[in-house]
Structures are given as C-alpha cells and as structure tokens.
Amino acid sequence: MNDTPGWASPGSAPSEGQGADVPRPSEPVDGSGPAGNWSPAQPPAGQWSPPSTPGTGPGAPPPAAGWGGGPQGPGWGQPPLAAKPGVIPLRPLGVGEILDGAVSTMRAHWRTVLGITLTVSVIAQIAIILVERFLLPEPAQIDPNATGTEVLRQASDSAQSAVFNSVPSMLITMIATLVTTSVLTVVISRSVLGRPVTLSDAWAEARSRLPQLLGLTLLLALISAAIMAVGLLPGMLIGSAAGAGLVVIGFMAALAVVVWLMVRFCLASPALMLERQSITASMRRSAKLVRGAWWRTFGILALTAVLTLVVALVITIPFTFIAMIADGGGIGSALTNGTTNFGWPFLIISGIGEVIITTITYPLSAGVMALLYIDQRIRREALDLELARAAGLPGYDTRS
C-alpha cells in the first residue's frame, strides 16, 4: 500500500518488492537459536531468587525511610525509556509531546519547512492582493443617514458583497494549505524516523497525492455546506420572527453536527498521504482512529486553534496598525463614507504580516495533525513497533 516502511495500515498488502525490505525483529544475540530452546543447565528447584539491588543481602544497611526505600535496581519497578529515533518518543504521546514534536520538526528541518511555507505563503499572498486590487468589485457603500428598511437593505447588500469578495481569497488559501500540508506531512513522517529530508524529496513524494487531497477537502467542504443549508433553510423560508428564532436553533444544531463530523474525519488527510489510501478509505480510517477518542482529539485541535489564533493576533495587530498609519487615505474613506478602499501601502504591509503568520502557523497545524494521527495508530495498532523497525533501531533487522 505504501512504499515507505511502517505506514501501511493493518492488514494491507505491501507494495511490489517491499516485502523483503520490511524490518523484522532480530535473532538472539548470543546465537543460542530460537527463543524456545532452554539451557540444559537449570537451577535446582526452589533456589531461584529475583535480582537484587547492589548493597542488599545479609549485613546490608536498612533501606531509607519513605516509599520505595531508594533507587531500585535494573529490571524492576520502572519501565524502560521509549526509543526516540526522531522528534518524538515511540510510545503514546501526551498533548505537550505532540506540540513539542511539531515545533521540533520545524527546528530540525527548518530549511525544508521554511522553504515550502515561505514560498507558498508569498505566492498566495501576492495572488490575493492582486485579486483584491484589480478583479473584485468595489464594496457596497453604506449611508450613515439611512433608516428603517434602507438600513436592512444596505446591511444585506454589504453582507453579500463581503461573502462574494472573500471567495477568491478563500480558494487561494485552500490551495496554499493543501500544498503545504501535503509536503509537511511527508517531512514530519521522516522526522519521526530520524531521517533527513530535502524539499525536492518531500515534494516528489507528495505531489502525486495532491489531486486526492483536493478531492477530500472539497468533499468535506460540500458535506459541511449541505448540513448548514439543511439547518438554516427552514427558518429562512418562514421569514418571520419565529423564522429568525428557528434560524438560530438550526444554525446551532448544524454547527454541532459539522464540528462532530470534522473532528471524526480530521485524520483522513494524514491517512491519505501516508497510507496512500483513497478518499473514502481515508475517511473510514480516520473515523476508526478517532472512535473512542473524540473528545481528546477535539481538545487537541481546539488547543492548536487557540495557539494559532494567538500567534495570528500578536502579529496582525501591529502590522494592521502600521498599515493603517501608512495608508491614511483608506482610513479617511472608511470614516467618511463607510467604504474600505485601502491603497497599496495597506495591502502590502498587511500582506507581509499575513506571510509571517502563515509561515509560522502552517507547520504547527500540519505537525499537530500528523502527530495526532501517529499517536492514535500507536495507541490502537502498535505502530511504534513498526516505526522502530523502519528506523533501524538496535534489536531489529531485516532478517526473516
């Protein structure tokens, strides 16, 4: 299913020629043969005793006061430390370890991460600025002296204009997110194994999956839009005060369903990229991995969203303030006639701020999503053992 060792889903057949390369546990190092052969010399019955710590036995000082009595010897008490060939230990991860793994990937492969995120962010922001400046119509003007039905009409026209003008930027942002997510998922999968990766290698592995990733994103967007339409349409058709209340209730109910589904399918993108699954198969894989861990998954995603929002606000506020000072004409038109026709200084300075934001937040979001997928597979499918074999850790080799 996947030519990268360790990522194939349970029960899937290896790709052609892959079977000989899948690492297997090594034989006993002493050459004694299979684990089932016992040594001919066995201790007498009743003479075996567990290993003891140094300094125990007859004449040893009493243990120190308190629980445990001091450090314990090897082989007792504490579990062995998990192997860590890359940015995360190969065991179930905590929330802090998932966030730290995403940041560690940015540090360990900063050339690759910065190369893809900065390049895509600059191209996307230039496209957004040009579209907003030359292709979009002027925003609807608002008369501050309007009253009654005229206020409602102006508000409706302004809302429709804002929605229409946001569509191109949303499409450009979606394409930029797809490209960066696909490449960064490959980078993170290599960093977990402790393997180096270049931008050209990551792009060569990710680009063949972009059409499927685009189809998955569009399908999830259509599902969300259909659910929201079902929730809002009854109240909008009624059109009275009761209809307005029904719109609010329908919106809340539809939003709850959309959030539940998006969390349920949030791991479909890493499954599609790393397991080479189809769109529907990756959605089923995500639903299986999230089952029983919905609230934990939701909490991690919500925490990540809060962190990215904080980063965005910290950068947006000063850049917007500087941009508004540099573009005094735009502020004047906004205060006098209600339009927001900002000039080139505002667009360029705010665009630079957006590039900085996306360069930081893209790797964080993609890293958390990929590591959350790996964590769920470790918890449910013992993926840590497969990753240890693929990483070539001591105790594993490719012999059958």
C-alpha positions as CSV (number, residue, x, y, z in Angstrom):
1,M,0.0,0.0,0.0
2,N,2.8,2.4,0.8
3,D,6.4,2.2,-0.2
4,T,7.5,3.9,3.0
5,P,8.1,1.2,5.6
6,G,6.0,1.4,8.7
7,W,3.0,3.4,7.4
8,A,0.8,0.8,5.8
9,S,-2.5,0.2,7.5
10,P,-3.0,-3.1,9.4
11,G,-4.0,-6.0,7.1
12,S,-2.9,-4.2,3.9
13,A,-0.5,-5.9,1.4
14,P,2.9,-4.4,0.9
15,S,3.7,-2.7,-2.3
16,E,5.5,-4.7,-5.0
17,G,9.0,-5.5,-3.9
18,Q,8.5,-4.1,-0.4
19,G,8.2,-7.4,1.5
20,A,11.9,-8.1,1.5
21,D,12.7,-4.6,2.9
22,V,10.3,-4.7,5.9
23,P,12.5,-4.9,9.0
24,R,11.8,-7.8,11.4
25,P,12.9,-8.5,15.0
26,S,16.5,-9.7,15.2
27,E,17.5,-13.2,16.4
28,P,19.1,-13.7,19.9
29,V,22.5,-12.0,20.0
30,D,24.2,-15.0,21.7
31,G,23.4,-17.3,18.8
32,S,21.6,-19.8,21.0
33,G,18.9,-20.3,18.4
34,P,15.1,-19.9,18.8
35,A,13.7,-18.4,22.0
36,G,12.0,-21.6,22.8
37,N,15.3,-23.6,23.5
38,W,16.1,-23.9,27.2
39,S,19.6,-24.2,28.5
40,P,20.5,-27.8,29.6
41,A,21.8,-26.5,33.0
42,Q,18.8,-25.3,35.1
43,P,18.9,-24.2,38.7
44,P,17.7,-26.6,41.4
45,A,14.0,-26.3,42.4
46,G,13.4,-23.6,45.0
47,Q,16.8,-22.0,44.6
48,W,15.8,-19.2,42.2
49,S,15.6,-15.6,43.5
50,P,14.8,-12.3,41.9
51,P,17.6,-10.0,41.0
52,S,18.6,-7.7,43.9
53,T,20.0,-4.2,44.0
54,P,23.6,-3.6,45.0
55,G,24.1,-3.4,48.7
56,T,21.3,-5.8,49.7
57,G,21.5,-9.1,51.5
58,P,22.9,-10.0,54.9
59,G,24.7,-7.2,56.6
60,A,23.4,-4.5,54.3
61,P,22.1,-1.3,55.8
62,P,18.3,-0.9,56.1
63,P,16.5,0.9,53.3
64,A,16.0,4.6,53.6
65,A,12.7,5.9,55.1
66,G,9.9,6.7,52.7
67,W,8.1,4.9,49.9
68,G,10.3,2.6,47.8
69,G,13.4,2.8,50.0
70,G,15.7,4.4,47.5
71,P,16.6,3.7,43.9
72,Q,15.7,0.3,42.5
73,G,17.9,-2.0,40.5
74,P,17.7,-2.7,36.8
75,G,14.8,-4.8,35.7
76,W,12.4,-3.9,38.5
77,G,9.9,-1.1,39.1
78,Q,10.3,1.4,36.3
79,P,9.5,0.7,32.6
80,P,12.4,1.2,30.1
81,L,12.5,4.5,28.4
82,A,10.9,4.6,24.9
83,A,13.1,4.8,21.9
84,K,13.3,8.2,20.2
85,P,14.9,8.0,16.8
86,G,13.4,11.3,15.8
87,V,11.4,14.2,17.2
88,I,9.0,12.1,19.3
89,P,9.4,9.0,21.6
90,L,7.9,5.9,20.1
91,R,5.1,5.4,22.6
92,P,1.6,7.0,23.2
93,L,2.1,10.8,23.3
94,G,0.8,13.4,25.6
95,V,-0.6,16.8,24.4
96,G,2.7,18.6,25.2
97,E,4.7,16.0,23.3
98,I,2.5,16.4,20.2
99,L,3.0,20.2,20.3
100,D,6.7,19.8,21.1
101,G,7.1,17.3,18.2
102,A,5.6,19.8,15.7
103,V,7.9,22.6,16.9
104,S,10.9,20.2,17.0
105,T,10.2,19.3,13.3
106,M,10.3,23.0,12.4
107,R,13.7,23.3,14.1
108,A,15.2,20.0,12.9
109,H,14.2,20.6,9.2
110,W,13.9,24.4,9.2
111,R,15.3,24.7,5.6
112,T,12.7,22.4,4.2
113,V,9.9,23.7,6.3
114,L,10.8,27.4,5.7
115,G,11.3,26.8,2.0
116,I,7.9,25.3,1.4
117,T,5.9,27.5,3.8
118,L,7.5,30.8,2.9
119,T,7.4,30.2,-0.9
120,V,3.7,29.2,-0.9
121,S,2.8,32.0,1.5
122,V,4.4,34.6,-0.6
123,I,2.9,33.4,-3.8
124,A,-0.6,33.0,-2.3
125,Q,-0.5,36.5,-0.7
126,I,0.6,38.2,-3.9
127,A,-2.2,36.5,-5.7
128,I,-4.7,37.6,-3.0
129,I,-3.5,41.2,-3.2
130,L,-3.7,41.3,-7.0
131,V,-7.2,39.8,-7.0
132,E,-8.5,42.2,-4.3
133,R,-7.0,45.2,-6.1
134,F,-7.9,44.6,-9.7
135,L,-10.6,41.9,-10.1
136,L,-13.0,42.3,-7.2
137,P,-15.8,44.9,-7.4
138,E,-15.9,47.9,-5.1
139,P,-17.5,47.1,-1.7
140,A,-21.1,48.3,-1.2
141,Q,-21.3,51.8,0.3
142,I,-23.3,52.4,3.5
143,D,-25.3,55.5,4.0
144,P,-24.9,56.6,7.7
145,N,-28.2,58.5,7.4
146,A,-30.3,55.6,6.2
147,T,-33.2,54.5,8.4
148,G,-35.8,51.7,8.5
149,T,-35.9,49.2,5.6
150,E,-33.0,51.0,3.9
151,V,-30.7,50.0,6.7
152,L,-31.7,46.4,6.4
153,R,-31.2,46.5,2.6
154,Q,-27.7,48.1,3.0
155,A,-26.8,45.5,5.6
156,S,-27.9,42.7,3.3
157,D,-26.0,44.1,0.3
158,S,-22.9,44.6,2.4
159,A,-23.0,41.0,3.7
160,Q,-23.5,39.6,0.2
161,S,-20.6,41.8,-1.1
162,A,-18.3,40.6,1.7
163,V,-19.1,36.9,1.1
164,F,-18.6,37.3,-2.7
165,N,-15.3,39.2,-2.2
166,S,-14.0,36.6,0.2
167,V,-14.5,33.6,-2.1
168,P,-11.3,34.1,-4.3
169,S,-9.1,34.6,-1.2
170,M,-10.6,31.5,0.4
171,L,-9.9,29.4,-2.7
172,I,-6.3,30.7,-2.9
173,T,-5.8,30.0,0.8
174,M,-7.2,26.5,0.4
175,I,-4.8,25.6,-2.4
176,A,-1.9,27.0,-0.4
177,T,-2.9,25.0,2.6
178,L,-3.2,21.8,0.5
179,V,0.3,22.2,-0.9
180,T,2.0,23.0,2.4
181,T,0.0,20.3,4.3
182,S,0.9,17.6,1.8
183,V,4.6,18.4,1.8
184,L,4.8,19.0,5.6
185,T,3.1,15.7,6.3
186,V,5.9,13.9,4.4
187,V,8.5,15.9,6.3
188,I,7.0,15.0,9.7
189,S,6.8,11.3,8.8
190,R,10.6,11.4,8.0
191,S,11.4,13.4,11.1
192,V,9.6,10.8,13.3
193,L,12.0,8.2,11.9
194,G,15.0,10.5,12.3
195,R,15.7,10.6,8.6
196,P,16.9,13.6,6.7
197,V,14.6,15.0,4.0
198,T,15.0,17.7,1.4
199,L,12.3,19.9,-0.1
200,S,12.7,18.2,-3.5
201,D,12.3,14.7,-1.9
202,A,9.2,15.8,0.0
203,W,7.7,17.4,-3.0
204,A,8.4,14.4,-5.2
205,E,6.6,12.1,-2.7
206,A,3.7,14.5,-2.0
207,R,2.7,15.8,-5.4
208,S,1.1,12.6,-6.7
209,R,-1.4,12.8,-3.8
210,L,-2.5,16.4,-4.3
211,P,-5.5,15.6,-6.5
212,Q,-6.8,13.1,-3.9
213,L,-6.2,15.6,-1.1
214,L,-8.0,18.3,-3.1
215,G,-10.9,15.9,-3.6
216,L,-11.0,15.1,0.1
217,T,-11.0,18.8,1.1
218,L,-13.8,19.6,-1.4
219,L,-15.9,16.7,-0.3
220,L,-15.6,17.7,3.4
221,A,-16.5,21.3,2.5
222,L,-19.6,20.2,0.5
223,I,-20.7,18.0,3.4
224,S,-20.4,20.9,5.8
225,A,-22.2,23.3,3.4
226,A,-25.1,20.8,2.9
227,I,-25.5,20.3,6.6
228,M,-25.5,24.1,7.3
229,A,-28.1,24.6,4.5
230,V,-30.4,21.9,5.9
231,G,-30.2,23.7,9.3
232,L,-30.8,27.2,8.0
233,L,-33.2,26.7,5.2
234,P,-36.4,26.0,7.2
235,G,-36.1,29.2,9.2
236,M,-35.2,31.3,6.2
237,L,-38.3,30.0,4.3
238,I,-40.6,31.1,7.1
239,G,-39.2,34.6,7.2
240,S,-40.9,35.9,10.3
241,A,-39.8,36.4,13.9
242,A,-40.4,32.7,14.5
243,G,-38.3,32.0,11.4
244,A,-35.5,34.1,12.8
245,G,-35.5,32.0,16.0
246,L,-35.6,28.8,14.0
247,V,-32.6,30.0,12.0
248,V,-30.7,30.4,15.2
249,I,-31.7,27.0,16.5
250,G,-30.9,25.4,13.1
251,F,-27.6,27.1,12.9
252,M,-26.5,25.8,16.4
253,A,-27.7,22.3,15.6
254,A,-26.0,22.2,12.2
255,L,-22.8,23.7,13.6
256,A,-22.7,20.9,16.3
257,V,-23.1,18.2,13.6
258,V,-20.4,19.8,11.4
259,V,-17.9,20.0,14.3
260,W,-18.6,16.4,15.2
261,L,-18.0,15.2,11.6
262,M,-14.9,17.4,11.0
263,V,-13.3,16.0,14.2
264,R,-14.3,12.5,13.1
265,F,-12.6,12.9,9.7
266,C,-9.7,15.1,10.8
267,L,-7.2,12.3,10.4
268,A,-8.3,11.5,6.8
269,S,-5.6,13.8,5.3
270,P,-2.6,12.1,7.0
271,A,-4.1,8.7,6.2
272,L,-4.5,9.7,2.6
273,M,-0.9,10.9,2.4
274,L,1.0,8.3,4.4
275,E,-1.0,5.2,3.8
276,R,-1.8,6.1,0.1
277,Q,-5.5,5.5,0.8
278,S,-8.3,6.6,-1.4
279,I,-10.6,9.4,-0.4
280,T,-13.4,7.2,1.1
281,A,-10.9,4.8,2.6
282,S,-9.0,7.6,4.3
283,M,-12.3,8.9,5.8
284,R,-13.1,5.4,7.1
285,R,-9.6,5.1,8.6
286,S,-10.0,8.5,10.3
287,A,-13.4,7.5,11.8
288,K,-11.8,4.3,13.1
289,L,-8.8,6.0,14.7
290,V,-10.9,8.7,16.3
291,R,-13.6,6.3,17.6
292,G,-13.5,6.4,21.4
293,A,-11.1,9.4,21.5
294,W,-13.3,12.1,20.0
295,W,-13.1,14.5,23.0
296,R,-9.4,14.1,23.3
297,T,-9.0,14.8,19.6
298,F,-11.3,17.7,19.8
299,G,-9.4,19.2,22.8
300,I,-6.0,18.9,21.0
301,L,-7.4,20.5,17.8
302,A,-9.1,23.3,19.8
303,L,-5.9,24.0,21.7
304,T,-4.0,24.1,18.4
305,A,-6.6,26.5,17.0
306,V,-6.2,28.8,20.1
307,L,-2.4,28.8,19.8
308,T,-2.6,29.7,16.1
309,L,-5.2,32.4,16.8
310,V,-2.9,33.9,19.5
311,V,0.0,33.9,17.1
312,A,-2.1,35.5,14.4
313,L,-3.4,38.2,16.7
314,V,0.1,39.0,18.1
315,I,1.4,39.6,14.5
316,T,-1.8,41.0,12.9
317,I,-2.4,43.9,15.4
318,P,0.9,45.7,15.0
319,F,1.0,45.1,11.2
320,T,-2.5,46.4,10.8
321,F,-1.8,49.4,12.9
322,I,1.3,50.3,10.9
323,A,-0.6,49.6,7.6
324,M,-3.4,52.0,8.6
325,I,-0.9,54.7,9.5
326,A,0.9,54.3,6.2
327,D,-2.4,54.4,4.3
328,G,-4.1,57.5,5.6
329,G,-6.5,57.7,2.6
330,G,-8.1,54.4,3.3
331,I,-8.8,55.3,6.9
332,G,-10.4,58.6,5.8
333,S,-12.7,56.9,3.3
334,A,-13.7,54.4,5.9
335,L,-14.6,57.1,8.4
336,T,-16.4,59.4,6.0
337,N,-18.5,57.2,3.6
338,G,-18.2,53.7,5.2
339,T,-16.0,52.2,2.4
340,T,-12.8,50.3,3.0
341,N,-11.0,51.1,-0.2
342,F,-7.4,50.8,1.1
343,G,-4.5,51.6,-1.1
344,W,-1.2,49.8,-1.9
345,P,0.6,50.7,1.4
346,F,-2.1,49.0,3.4
347,L,-2.3,45.9,1.2
348,I,1.5,45.4,1.1
349,I,2.2,45.9,4.8
350,S,-0.8,43.7,5.9
351,G,0.3,41.1,3.3
352,I,3.7,40.9,4.8
353,G,2.1,40.3,8.2
354,E,-0.1,37.5,6.6
355,V,3.0,35.9,5.2
356,I,4.7,35.8,8.6
357,I,1.6,34.4,10.2
358,T,1.1,31.5,7.7
359,T,4.8,30.7,7.7
360,I,4.5,30.0,11.5
361,T,1.0,28.5,11.7
362,Y,1.1,26.2,8.7
363,P,3.9,23.9,10.1
364,L,2.3,24.0,13.5
365,S,-1.2,22.9,12.3
366,A,0.2,20.3,9.9
367,G,2.6,18.9,12.5
368,V,-0.1,18.5,15.2
369,M,-2.5,16.8,12.7
370,A,0.2,14.3,11.5
371,L,1.5,13.6,15.0
372,L,-2.1,13.1,16.3
373,Y,-2.6,10.5,13.6
374,I,0.7,8.8,14.5
375,D,-0.3,8.9,18.2
376,Q,-3.7,7.2,17.6
377,R,-2.1,4.5,15.5
378,I,0.5,3.9,18.2
379,R,-2.3,3.5,20.8
380,R,-4.6,1.3,18.6
381,E,-2.2,-0.6,16.3
382,A,1.2,-0.7,18.0
383,L,2.6,1.5,15.2
384,D,5.6,2.2,17.5
385,L,7.0,-1.3,16.8
386,E,6.7,-0.8,13.0
387,L,8.4,2.6,13.2
388,A,11.2,1.1,15.4
389,R,11.8,-1.5,12.7
390,A,11.7,1.1,9.9
391,A,14.1,3.4,11.8
392,G,16.6,0.5,12.2
393,L,16.8,0.7,15.9
394,P,19.0,-1.8,17.8
395,G,17.2,-5.1,18.2
396,Y,15.5,-5.1,14.8
397,D,16.9,-6.0,11.4
398,T,15.6,-7.2,8.1
399,R,16.3,-10.9,8.5
400,S,13.4,-13.3,8.4
